[in-house]
């Protein structure tokens, strides 16, 4: 009995643990969403494949500087041996004769080894390959930061869409209460039928609006899931609220900042290094290269296929040699110089592009800085306006119920409230996007 109870406890604990894990998997803070996206993004996975390939290219380049050993086994059967003519008088022969050389069955075994002693192109190429690995890794960093920025914007969009639904749902609840009171007044003959009709129309419009907003929530969630690499068919929970990201106080930002943290700048610098190394490689191709080599070979000829027999009657003839080879480029009709000049033009293009990139960084930061200040001020002003609009609407409701206010006055107050609410949602979005733009401009993603 005790064993059964223990087994049940283990099952319950395991089940609860799996449920917790499943719940945790579907609940995300903004940072959780970014981490999940990085781990599951197909684009990041493809970029990692490129990094791995670049590393393998370095190993491939290194192999050219290491010893190279190759074996060769060659078997030849001559159905008809090579023939040659021996002129008359050779070896005292009175007439020319046709003779054949060799044996029908031939085997040659050869093992060769080589070692590069000096090759400037390969040496510089190794350095270029190593820089290329760093450049590929930096491209992945840029990809990751772009993904983080995209996830932030999508995360905010979902929160804003949900906030809009909550606001309109609250308006519907308040309007339904007002409709109920107005309907009672109408039944008692205290208000006109047009007042009831107006509220009926307003409720219908709000319900249509909330349905549209709920569909928008689903759409923004699908976009976020897709960008995260999260299963689209599964539910997702965002545990943070808009209030976690919106600050009513304007953070003082410097007028100018450095952009040393921008991954795009690091990438451009690495591209410049790759190009400089390529120019150096092309110049070094004019230097001599020196290679050592050696070979061990053995061959045999037979009348019949009897190469597995050994001894004096079945001889094998061995050959051994070694040496060095110096290759000296002499003249290439200015082909190398043209390649160097072309690479220098590529270098100039990269440097101009980097200067343009720096200017775009400065422009992006200044725009984001001003947008942020304006967005926070608009957010604060709209917040104050919303308090005032809610107050006006409540007063209009009270006056209308007490018979001292008109239906038109209530309608105007209601529309002002809805307009102010929509303005606040837009102002909130502007604050969030401005903060995101600032972080991106400063390389703080």
Secondary structure, DSSP 4 states (H G I P E B T S, - for coil): -HHHHHHHHHHHHHHHHHHHHHHHHHEE-HHHHHHHHHHH-HHHHHHHHHHHHHHHHHHHHHHTTS-EEEEEEEEEE-SS--EEEEPTTGGG-SS-EEEE-S-SEEEEEEEEEEEEEE-HHHHHHHHHHHHHHHHHHHHHHHHHHHHHHHHHHHHHHHHHHHHHHHHHHHHHHHHHHHHHHHHHHHHTTSS-HHHHHHHHHHHHHHHHHHHHHHHHHHHHHHHHHHHHT--TTS--EE---GGGT--SSPPP--S----TT-HHHHHHHHHHHHHHHHHHHHHHTTS-EEEEEEEEEEEEEESSS-TT--BTTB--EEEEEEEEEEE-----TTHHHHHHHHHHHHHHHHHHHHHHHHHHHHHHHHHHHHHHHHHHHHHHHHHHHHHHHHHHHHHHHHHHHTTSS-HHHHHHHHHHHHHHHHHHHHHHHHHHHHHHHHHHHHT--
